[in-house]
Amino acid sequence: MKTQTDGLELNQALFWDVQFSSLDIGAHSRFIIERVVSRGNLADWNLLKKLYGKEKIREEVVRMRSLDRKTVSFLSVYFGIARTDFRCCS
């Protein structure tokens, strides 16, 4: 599956450092989720939820090694996860 699905496409500006056409939604899910939660806007966030679902996003964000404090705070409240449960905060 490529980066386009049902006429919706990820914001290419978020992936300035990689060849966008080579991204695969299934194989590169953690990378894509990290970029969107760290640098994306509300439209990107809504698309991310449609692509992966809340549970998949939740599973991936707690395993990420590097997230800024603001992003962790948002994700902590949104998913009801303690900040200490994030790998980047332990």
N, C-alpha and C positions, 0 to 999 in steps of 0.2 A: 504494500500500500504506500503510495507516495504522499507528499505533503498536501495534496488537494483531496477533498472529500465532499461529496454532495454540493458542489459549487462553492464551498467555503474554503478559503485558503489562509494559511498562516501568514503573518506579517513578515515579509522577507527582510526587512530592516533589522529584525531581532537576530538574524543569522548572518551578519555581515562578514564573518570570518570563515565561513564554510561555504561549500558549493551547495546552494539551496536545493537544486534539483536532485542532489544525491541523498537528501534526507529521507528516511523511511519512518513513517509514523509509528510502526510497530517496533522496529529494531532500535530506534533512537529516542524512545519515549522519555527516558530520564533527562537526556540532554534538552529535548524540546520543552518539557515541563519546567526545567530549571530556568531556561531563558525566558519563558513567558511569565513565570511567577516573579522573577527578579527584575525584568525590564519591560514587560508588556503593559498594555493599558487595559481598560475594562472590556473592550471588544475582544482583545486577545484572550483575556481570562474566560470570557463566556464561550469562545470557540474552543478553548482548551477543555472546558467542562463537557462540551458536546462530543469532542473527540475521544476523551479518555474516561469520563465519568469521575465523580468525586472520590470514590473509593480508590481508584488507581492513582489519582493525583495524591491523595493522602498517603498511600503506601510509599510513593516515590519521594515526597518531600521530607519525610522523617529520616530517610537514608542519605540525604544530600550532605556532602561534607562542608559546603560553603554557601551560606545564605546570609544576607545582611540582617541586622537586628530588626529593621522595619518590616521586612518580608516575613521573618519568623514571627513577629508579633501579630501580623495580619493572619498568617496561616494558623497560628495557635488559637486565636479567637474563632476563626472561621470553622475549623475542624474540631475545636474543643480538645486540643492536644496541649499538654503541659510543655512549656518551653524546654524543660530538661529532657523530654522525650525525643527531641531533635538531635540527630547525630552531630550536627555542627555546634550544638550548645553543650555537649557533654564532654 
